[in-house]
């Protein structure tokens, strides 16, 4: 039985089906001109020099992490054992690439209101040992990048952004995902735009861009320009360069269909974000003082991926009871991303530290959930929540 108020709905219309048919007619299904055009259009939309499309937002995080191991920039270059700060609440693949590359994660608590970094805790956690900060913009909400920049000061700390849940969010007029040396986006079905599966990394750094082009496709040179920051100058022999491997890469390439879909979806993105923000304003107006739960406090301009509902201590009901109420009214709901990931069993495989206590992440883990937002008005859903 379908939920009356689902987590996600389609944003496709005939334009997307025409794009799929265009690719079918071309008989070119592996990564090609549609992906390339989408990358250029994506970079132009978000105001960055370069964009690299991959097969998922999770792969985008992997590609960012790997690029910092193979850059020649000593101020950015990482090695196993380096300390990277992470927020305690995010999705699993925020953390996995960091652990898989042998980085030592330091978990920092989140702010109970914004669900992003607790800035006081972050300030205390950053030391001269810190080599990178993973900034996660949670559920559409951008971080306070002015504060993060002030915390870093003149230290050589690489900032990378997991912006997979926050496409279209802005802080001080600048797009979330473009504040760090690289930023990741997701276009999975439930996200702001959908290419079925798909992800993107943006950067203004040409060397990182070239490293990612190689890492994305087997670590070969085939997709690099003749003059590049990985090999210098490529030969003019396409046979030799077709199978020349220079970095320990992956196969993270997207399909042409996903690129073609992205080109149609990126044209719709301003309107999709406008609809989500209108719903966000409605939720803030009608649910800010709800007797049972609190909602996320906006930083900058959120793109409202979904709406977090965190039970108040005095609510008098448990989360399972609250979930049952929501399901009865037709709401599909989930935990707030993956909860406090420092508690996850999988962390036994990765070197990590916990900075102090994580009371807010613990509370969210036990008492929080989120429901869906959409590009169309959700007045009826807000009224149903108001009546709880």
N, C-alpha and C positions, 0 to 999 in steps of 0.2 A: 504493500500500500504506500503510495507516494505521500510525502509530507505536505501539508497545506502551506507551510512556510519553510521551504527547503534552504539548505546552505548555499546552493549555487544553481543558477539557471543559464541557459544558452543566450549568447549575445549575437548569434549568427542570423543572417537572413540570406536572400538570394545571392548577394555579393560573394559570400564565402563559398557557396556551392558552385558559383561560376568560377571562382578561383581554383577550386579542386578540379573542375572539369578542364580548365586551362592547362593544368599540369598533366592530367591524364592524356589530353590531346597532344601534348608535347612529347610524350613517351620518355621524359627525363624525370626520374623519381629521386635519385640521390642528389646530394647537395649541389646546387648550381646557381643559375642567374636569379631565380626568385629569392633564394636565401640572401644572396649578395645585395639585391635591391632592398630587401627588408632591412638588412643591417644598416645600409646607408640612410634609409628613411627613419629608422629608429634613432640613430645617432643624431640626425638633424632635429628630430622632435625633442629630444632630451638635452640638446645643446652640448654634446660631447664630440670629440674628434673621431673616435672609433667605437665600433660595436662588433662583437663576435657572437653569433648565434650558436647555441648548442641544443642538445636534445632534451634538456630539463633544467629547471632552476637549481636542482641538486648538483647537476654537472657543472653549472655555472660557478657554484661555490668551490667545487673541486678544481676547476680551471684557474680561478683566482689564486687559490692556495698554491697550486703547483707553479704558477708563474713567478711567485715570490721566491721559489727555490732555484729558479733557473735564470733570473734576471742577473745582469752584470752590474747593477746599481748597488753598491755596498750599503747605501743608506736604507735600502728596501729588502735586501737579500736576507732570507731566513735559512736556518739550518736546524736539524733535529735537536730538541732540547730547549730551543728558544721559547720564551714565555709569550703567550698570546692571551689577552683578556677577552672573556666572553660573558654575555649576560646569562643569568641562570635560567631564563625562560626563552625558549625558541624551539625551532623544529630540529629534528635529529640531524639532518644534513647540513645544518649550520656547523655542527661540531665534528662530524665524521672525517671530513677531509683534513682538518687540523690534526686530529689524533692519528690518522693514517700516515701523515707525513712526520710524525714523531714530535710535534710541537707539544709543549706543556701548557695545558689550558688552565687559566685561573678564573674561577667562577665568581662573578660579582652580582650582588642582589639587584633587583629591579625596584623601580618606584611603584608603590601600590596604586597610585592614581593613573600615571601615564602608561605603565607597563613596559616602559623602556628603562635604560640605565638609571639606577639611583646615583645621581651625580656626586653626592658626598661619598658614597661607597667607592665609586669609580676613582675619585680624586685620591682616596686613601690607598687604593689598590695599585695605581700606576707607580712604578719605581724605575730606577735606571736599568733594571733587568728586563723591563717590558720592551718587546720588539714589535709587537703588533696589537691592534685592538680591532676585534670584530664588532662592528656596530650593526645591530639588528633593529630595523624599523618595524615594530610589531603591529599587526592588524591594521595597517594603513597609516600608522602614526609615526611621523618623522621624529628623530632625536633632536635635542638642542645642540646643534653642531658648533655654535659659538662657545658654549660651555666646554664641550669636548676639546675643541681647539685650544682653549685657555688652559685646560688641564694638561694637555700634551706639552705646551710651551715650545721650547726649541730642541726638544729631544727627538732623536731619529726613531720615530714610531710610525710604522705603516698603518694606515687606517683603510680597512676594506669594509664594504657595506653589503650586508645581506638585505636586499630590498625586495625580496621575492613577494612579500605580502603588501607592498606599499607603492606599487607603480602609480605614478601620478600625484603622489604627495609632494608638498613643497615646504621648505623652511626658508624664510626671508626671501621668497620669490625664486629660490633655486631648487631644482628637482632633487628629491631624495634619490639616492643611488649615484649621485655625481659629486659627493663631497669627499670621498676617499680616493685613493689611487686607482681603485677599481670598485665597481658596484654590480651586483647581480640582480636579475629580474626573472620572474617565472611567468609563463603563459599556459600553465596547466588549466584544465577546464574550469576549476572553481575560482580562478583568479580574475583580475580586472579585465584582461583580454585572454582569449583562448586560441591557441594553435594546436589543440588536442594535447600534445606534449610539447614542451619547448622552453628554452631559457635564453638569457642574453647576459653578456658582460660588457660594460662600457668602461672606457678609460680615455684619458687625454695623453697618455704616455705611449709614444710610438714603439719604444722597445718592448714594453709589456704586451702591446698589441701583436707584434711580430712573434714573440714567444708563445702567446696563446694560439695564434694561427697554426703554428707547428704542433703544439701540444694537443690541440683539438683533433688532429688527424694523424695519429700514429707517430708523431714526432718527426715527420718527414719535411722535406723542403718544398714539396710540390706547390703548396699554396702561398709560399712566401714571394714577395716582390723580388726582382733581380737584385736591387740594393736593399739589404735588410740588416737588422741588428742582431741576427742570430748567426749567420754565416758570413756576413760581409757582402760579397758579390757572388751571386749564383752563376753557374756556368750557363752557356746557351744551348746545352745538350739536354733536350727534354727527356730523352731515354734515361740518361744518368740521373737526372734530378727527380724522376718519377718515383724511384725507390731508394732515395738517399735519406737515411735516418740519422738525425743529429741530436734529438732530445728523447727522453723516455716518456713518450706520449700515450694517448688513449685513442679510442674512437668515440668521440662525443658529437659526431656530426648530426645535424638535423636533416629532415627530409625536405624535398622541394615543396611538398604539400604544406608543410608547416610554415615555410617561408612565404608562400603565396597567401595563406590564411592570415599571417601576421601583417602583410601589407594592407589587407582590407580592415583588419581590426585596429591597427594604429590610427587609421583615418577616423575611426569612431571613438577613439579613446577620450578626447575632450568631452564629448557628450555623455559617455559612460561615467566619467568622473563627476561631471556636473550632477547627474542623477543620484549617485552615491552620496555626494555632499549634501544634497537636499534632504535625503533621508537621515544623514548624520545630524543635520540641524533639527529635524523633527524629533529625533531620539533625545537629543540634548534638552530640547524644550520640554518634552513630556515625561522623561524618565530620569532626569538628573536627581530628583529627590524621592525616588521610589522607596517604599518602606522595606522592601526585601533585599535590594541589591544596589550596588554602585556601578557606574559605567565609566569607560575610559576617558581620561582628561586629555583633550587635544593639545598637541604641540604644533605650532605652525598651522599648515592646512593639511589635515588628514585626507587620505583617499578612501577611508572607511571600508577596509576589506570585509569586516564583520563587526558585530557589536558584542563586547565582553560584558558579562553580567557576573559580578562578584558578590556573593551573599554577604550581607552585613552580619557582624557578630551577634547582633540582637535580633536577627531575622526569625529565629525560633524554629527553623526547619533545616534539615540536612540537605546536602547536594543531591543525593539520590531521590529524596522526596521532591526537590525542586525540579530535577530532570523529569520526573514522572508527571508533574504538573504541566511542564512545557510540552512534553510529548502528547499528553491528552488534548492540549489545545492545538496540536498540529505542527509544533516547532521541531525541526531537526536541529540538534545541537551537538557540540563536541567540547572536549577540554580546551583550555586556552593554549593553543598550539600543542606542545608536548609537556606542558607543566614545568616543574623544576627539574631540569634535565640532569642536574648533579645527583639527583636521587635515582636516576635510571640505572637498571642493572647493567646495561651495556658499558657504562663508564668504567667498569672494572678492567676493561681492555686498554684504556687510555691513561697516560700519565696526566694527572691534574691536581690542582689545589683548589681550596675553597677559601675565599677572602672573608674572614669573619663568619658571622651567621648570615643566613638567607631567609629571614622571617617573612618578607613579603612574597618571595617566590614560593615558600612553603605554604603560605596562606592561599595564594592563587592556585597552587597545585591541588589543594584539598577543597576549596570553596568556589572556584571559578569555572566558567564555561563561556562559550560564545555561540551566537546565532548568526545567520547569514544576512548579508546586505545585497542589494541588487541595483541595477541601473534604472529600474522603474519604481514608482512610488510604493511604499510599504505601509500605508496609513492603517490598513486593517490589522497588520501585525503589531504595530505600535499600540493601537487601541487594545488589543488582546493582552499585551504586556502590562499596560496601565491598569487593567482590571484585576491583575493578580493580587 
